[in-house]
Every structure is written in C-alpha cells, then in structure tokens.
Amino acid sequence: MRIRSTARVLGLLCLMYFITYVDRVNVSTAAIVFGKEFALSNTQVGFVFSAFAYPYLIFQIIGGRIGDRFGARRTLTICSFIWAGATVLSGLAAGFVSMVIARILLGLGEGATFPTATRAMSNWTSPGKRGFAQGITHAFARIGNAVTPPLVTWLMLAFTWRGSFIILGLVSFLWALVWLWYFRDDPRDHRAITQEELKRLPPYVGAKEAPQVPWSPLLKRMFPVTVVYFCYGWTLWLFLTWIPQYFLHNYQLNLKNSAIFAAGVFFAGVVGDWLGGQTTDWLLKRSGSLTKSRSVMVAVCNAAALFSLLPILFVHDLTVAAVSLSAGFFFAEMTIGPMWAIPMDIAPKYSGTASGIMNTGSALAAIVSPVVGGWIIDRTGNWDWPFIGSMALMLVGALLAFTMKPAQKF
C-alpha cells in the first residue's frame, strides 16, 4: 500500500518532535552522573535544565514569525543543525558553566521548531485533522520523554554520559538532512503528492501570501491561551526535570528501576497525547462546536489531572505514586491536541506566530518550574511538595480555559 506524501511529512514531523524531546530532557537522566562529577546541587541541576528555556522563550514568537516568513523547510533545517550541535557540545562540557552554555544553544535551536512545525501542518493537514496532527506529533514527543530515561541510561552504561550526548546529536544531524531533501513548503511543489491529497488540503499560505502580523491585536487575542498553556507547562517541565530522580531518591530505587518507573509515567503521556488529539477532532465533528471540543475539553482534563495527583501528598507508597503520577500526566497531556489546534482555529493566516505566542507560556514555565522544584527539594528534602504548585495551576488552567474562545476568529 502506497504511503501518502502528507503522511510522510507528518511522519517526519513526528520524528522531529521525538528527537527534540530526547535532546532536551536527556540531562534529567544524565544529571544523576554529571551532577556528581561537577558537584552540583539540585538547584544547580534545575538551572542547567531551565537554561535551555531562556532562548526557547525568546524565539517562540520570533521563530514562529520566521517560519511564517521563510517557510518550514529552511527554518527547520537551520534550527535542527543548531540543536544537533548543541547536543554534541553538551557531551563535551567541562563543568557547570559550559553545560549551561550548551543548554542555552539548544534552546536557541529548538525555539522555533514547534511554531514552525505548526506552519507546516497548516499547509499539509486538512482542517478536520488538526487536532489529530497536533496530538500525534506531541505523542511522539512524549514517547521521547518515555524512552529517554532507559535509553540514556543504556547509552551511559555503554558509552559514558558524554558519549550518549554525542550519539544523540549525530541522530539530529541525520534528521536535518532528510528533512531538507524531502519536504517542500508548498504541497503542490512536491513531486509525489497526488491530486486527491491536494483536494483535502486548505489553500496554500506561503511567505508571499502571509500578510504582515498585526502584533498588538494578535498578542491580546492569544493572551488567555498563553496563560492556560503556562499552567500546563508548569506541570510538564516539573515532570520532565524531576521524575527520573523522583523515584531514585524518594523511593530509594536503583538507576535502572527508577528509569523504568519514569518511562511508565511518560508513556501514560503518550497515550494522553494521542487520545486527546482524537477526542478533540471527534468532539468537533460530533458537536460542531469549537468551544466544546477545545475549551471544555481542556478544562475537564486539567481538573482530572489535579485530582489524579492528590494522593501522592497523603500516601507514601511506590505503587500509589506511580499510578497517580501516570494518571496526572495522562490527563495533562490530553490537553495538547486541543491547545495546539487553537492557534490554527483562531488565526490560520498567522498560525506559526500565534502558536509561538501560545508556547511562550510553556517556555516561561520551563524557566521557573525546574528551578523552583529543585529549590523546594533542597530546602525541605521532600520530593512530593513541588507537585502542590502543579495542582494549583491545573485548577487555574481549568477555570481560565473558558476565556480562550476558539470559536471567535481573529
């Protein structure tokens, strides 16, 4: 059976989401080794992780606009070469400062990737499949989260922690070359696309067709969406930073078993991403309402994530912790499909820029959440207390979800 060109492009984007998350969260596992080698505190380890997010935050909006202006082919190729080089440099780090510099460079390379990928999807995906496309690509990001602890553990045991970074960086370089060779910004320029596929796609909006961004109105329109995404991002980055070490230190597991438990939590997120994308498209088709399929779904999933995490505050048990954290991450990730579809719903002509604005919420959370989590652990010695902030923000996100109003076109 012939694989459609649109499916191949989506597959390449899925692979990119997988690789970018492996490259950004590998430090949370490798820190178990290099943290001791460099004599880092938990607060410093949290800063190493969050250093990635400073340029990542800055380049969300800038990168989204660059993707809209110059196209996904060139933008993602250049970005991938930068983040691949940064991953290799992480393996060559000599201490805290050089590791932070490598992480900053990684954030610079990855900053434009997701907004630019949204630009690619807006041209290569039919409107009725936007939730699915965002859900499945982010599911692959969570697969990256899930496999990173055991993968990096295996690579460290086989090639040292430095070798693990260098190998992962080389994989990123390979993806960049394949993307440059296969992808075209305009689906009509692709040699293998069929007329049947083109009929399902929306009219192409490229660099020449993309109008100037009305920054002030667009920023105001996307602000509620950005705040809701910050609430989600706080939980995401807390999990990505500290879950591998949570099981290691809170339940005195060895490195191998803690990696297995961390992978289990992250695989729950994979299912949540996939199911969230499917559910939001199904709700839209069934109800015809963007409010129900986007805002209501986000509110319900945020509330479910909150209640799922509550048991870890009252019961110190490995099984309870594993189930609660997995359920919490599952429901949090179910919001991804509807959230990333909203910029395309609200402002399809500026989808890269709009999604970049939204993702600044998660990027800001990536700066603050890991450091606050590490500081709480250093101060209290309690590995459960950082999740109190996540629960509070899940409640805020549930309440503010109704202010996003995806049915109101920009």
N, C-alpha and C positions, 0 to 999 in steps of 0.2 A: 504494500500500500504506500502510495506516494505521500510524503510529509509536505504539507503546505509551507510556502515561504513565510507566511505570517506566524505559523507555529515554530519555525526555525528561529525567527527573530525573537519571539517570546522565550524560546529555549535559551538563546544566548544571553538575554537579559536575566533569566532565572539563574544562569551560571554566574553572571556578574554579581548579582545580589549575594549568592552563596560565597563567592571568593572575597568580596569586600568585607563581609562579616567575619569570616575566618581571620582575615588580616587585621581587623580592628579589635577582635576580642581574644586573640591568641595570647596577649600579655596577661590576661587574668589567670591563665593556667601556668604560663612560663614564669610568672612572678613568684610562684612558690619556690623556684630555684634562683632566679636572678635577684629576687628581693633579698635573699640571704647573702648572695655573693656581693651585692652592692650595699648591704647593711641598711636596708630601707625600712622605715616604719609603715604601718598600714595607711597612715595619712599620705605618706610619700608615694606609696603604691597607687592609692586613689588618684593622686595628682598625675602620675605617669599615664594612667588610663584616661583621665579627663583632658590632658594636654592636647590630645587629638581633637577635642571638640571646639577649641577656640577658633582655629581657621575653618573648621567644619561649619560652625555657626555663621561666620562672616561670609562664607562662599555659598550659603544656601540660596539667598536671593540673587547675588551676583552670578553664581553658577547657573541658576535657573534662567536668568536673562541671557547669559552666554549661550546656553543650549537652545533657547528660542531664536537667538540671532544667528548663530553659526551652524546650527544643526547638531544632531546627536552623534553623527559619525565622527566628525573631527573632535568634538568636545570630549566624548568618552574615550577616544583613543589617547588623547593627550593626558587626560586625568588618570587613566589606568597605568600609563608609563610612570607618572609621578608616584602613585601609591605603591606600585611594584618596587620602585627604587627605594622608597621609604621603608618598606618591609625588610628588604635586604639590609639596609643601614641599621635597622633595629638589632639585627643579629651581630652587627659589628660594634655595638655600643660598648663604651668603656666604663660607664657609670651612670649616675642619676641624670646629669645634665645632658649627655649625649643621647640617652634614651628618650628624654623629653623632647629634644630637637627632632629626633626621628619620628616621634609620635605627632608632632606639630606638622611635619612634612606629610605624614599620612593623612591627616585631616585636611590639608590643603588639596591633596589629590582626590580624596573621596567626597569633598564638599559639594561638588556639582553633580555627582553621579545620579542620585535618586531623582532630583528635579529634571535632569536631562533625560533620564530613562522614562519619566512621565511624558515628556515631549515626544519621545519615540513612540510610546504606546498610544498617544492621542492620534498619531497618524497611521499606526499599524494595527489598531484594535477597533472593532465596531463598538458603538456607544453602549449596546446592551451587554457587552462583555468586559466593561471597565472594572467592575468590582472583582470579577474572576482574575483578570490580568494582574491587578494590584495584589490580590490575595495570594495568587500562586507564586509571584516573584518574591513577596515577603515571606512566604512559606519556605522558599529556598534560602532566604536569609536566616531564618530560624533553624533550618537544617544545618547551616553553617555554625550557628550557635551550639546546636546539639552535638555535632561531631567534633567541634574544636577541642573540648577537654580531652577525650580519649585520643584524638588524632595528634594533638600537640604533645600529649604525654608519651605516645609511642615514638614520635619523631625525636623528642628529647632523649628518650632512652636509647634510641638507635644512633642519633647524630648530634647529641647535645642540644641545649636550648638555642644556642646560636645557629646551629645547622638547621633547626626547624624553621627559623625565620627566613633564612636564605632560600630554602627549598620552596616555601610558600610564595616568596617574592618571584621566583622564576616561573611559577604557575601563572601568576598575574600577568607577567610579560607575555606569555603564550596566548592568554585570552585576548589581550590588546591586539595582537597580530591577526587573530581570527576575525575579530570584530571589524577591523579596518578592511579586511579582504571581502567579507560577506555583506555587511549592512550598507543600505542606501537610505538617505533621508526621505526621499520621495519614493513610495512603494512602486510608482509607475516606472521608475528607472531601474528596478530590479529585474534582472534577466529571466528569473524563474517564476515570477508571480503570474497568476492566471487572471483572466477577466472575471471569473466567478469570485475570486477573492477581492478584487478591486471594487466590485459592486457592493460588498458588505462594508467597505471602509468609508469613513467620512471624507469630505473634501480635504485635499492636502493643504496644510498651512505651513509654509516654509519661511525662510529668512526674509524674502522679498514681500511675502504676503502678511507677515506678522507686523501689526501696527505698533506704534510707539506705546509704551506702557504708561497708563495714567496712574502714576505711583500712589498719590495720596488716596484716591478713592479705592484702589485695589488693596492697599495696606489696611484701610479702615474696614473693608468688606471681609478680609481674611483674618482680622484680629481675633474674633471669637474662636475660629477654627484653630488658630495658633495656640491659644490658651488651653483649649481642650487637649491638643496634641502634646503640650508641655506636661500636662497631668499624666498622660500615658507614658511620655518619655522618661519621667522620673522613675517609674517602676521598671521600665525596660532597662535603663542603664544601671540601676541598682542591682538587678538580676545579672546582667552581663558582667558586671565588675566582680561581685562578691559571691555568687552562688557556688563556683568551683571551690572556693576556700571555706564557704559556709559549712559544708558537710565535713570538710577536712578538720576544721577547728572546733565546730560546735558539737560534733558527734565523734570526734577522735578517730575518723576513718583514715586509712592509708591513701596514698596518692591515687592509686588505681581505682579503688572503690569510690572515692569522692568524685572522680571523673565520671564514673558510671552513673551515679546519682544525679550529678549536674546535667549529664546528657539526657537523662529521663525527664527532667524538668523542661529542658529546652525542646525536646521532641513533642511535649504537650503543646508548646507554642506553634510548632509546625502544623499540627492538626488544627489549631485555632485559626491560623492564618488562612489555610485552605478552606475551612468550613465557613469562616467569616466572609470570604470573597464570594463563595457560592450562595450563602444565605442572603447577602445584600442584593445580589442580582435577582434571586428568586423572589424576594420581597418586593422589589421594584416591578418585576413582571406581573406579580400577582395583584399588587395593590395600586400600581401606577403612581405611587406617592414617594417622592424623594425624602420627605420628612420621616416617614415610617421606616424606609429602607436604610436611611443613613442616621439621622439624629436619634430616633427612638432606639434603634439597634445599638448605637454607641452608648446611650445612657444605660440600657439594660445590662450590657456586657461589663461596663465599668462597675455597676453595683454588684454584679455577680463576682467580679474579681475581688472586690473589697471583702465580701462575706467569706470568700474562699480562704483568704489569708488570715482571718481572725484566729483560728485555732492555734497557730504557732505561738501566740502571745500567752496562752494559758496551759498548753500541754507540751512538755519537753520529751518528745518521742520521735525517733527517726522516721518511722512509717507515717505518722501524722504530718511531720514536716514535709516529707516527700510528696504526699498526696495534696496537702494544702498549697504548697508552692507550685506544683504542677497545675492544679486547678486554677489558681490565681493567674498564672502565666497564660494558660489556655484562654481564659475569658478576656484578659487584657489584649491578647493578640487577635481575638475575633473582631476587634475594632479597626484593624488595619485596612481591610478591604473597603469598608465604607469611608474611612477617613481619607484614604488616598484617592478615592473616586470623587470626593467632594470638590477639589480644585478643578477637575475636568468638568464637573457639573456646573459649577459657578462661573468659571471663566475659561472656556475651552480655547479661546484665542491666545490666552496667556498662561496656558497650563503649566509650563515649566517654571515661570516666575511665581505663579500662585502656589504651586506645590513647594517651591523653595521658601516662600514666606511661611507656609504652614510648618515646614520641617525645622525652621529656626526654633520652634518651641521644643522639639526633641533635642536639638543641638544645645540649647541653653541648659536643658535638664542634664545633658551629658557632661557639662562642665561642673555643675553643682552637686548632682546626686552622688557620684562616686566619692568625692572628697568629704561630703557630709557623712556618708555612710562609714567611711574609714575613720573619721574623727569620732563618731559615736562609739565605734568598736574600740578605738584606742582609749577613750575616756571611761567607758563603762565595762569593757570586756564582754558585753552582751551582743551576740550576733543576731538576735531576733529584733531588737529595738529599732534598727534602721527601717524596718518594714512598716512601722507606725506611720511614717511620713507618706509612704505609698498608699496606705489605706485612706488617709485623709484626702490626698489628691485624687484618688479614684472617686470619692464622693463628690468633690468639686467638679471633676470632669463629667460625672453623670448629670449633675444639675445644669451645668453650662452647655451641655450638648444641644439643648433646645434653642440656644441662641445662634447656632451656626446657619440655619435656614438655607439649606442647599437648593431648595426649590426656587429661590429668588435669584434669577440670573443676573450676572454683573453686566 
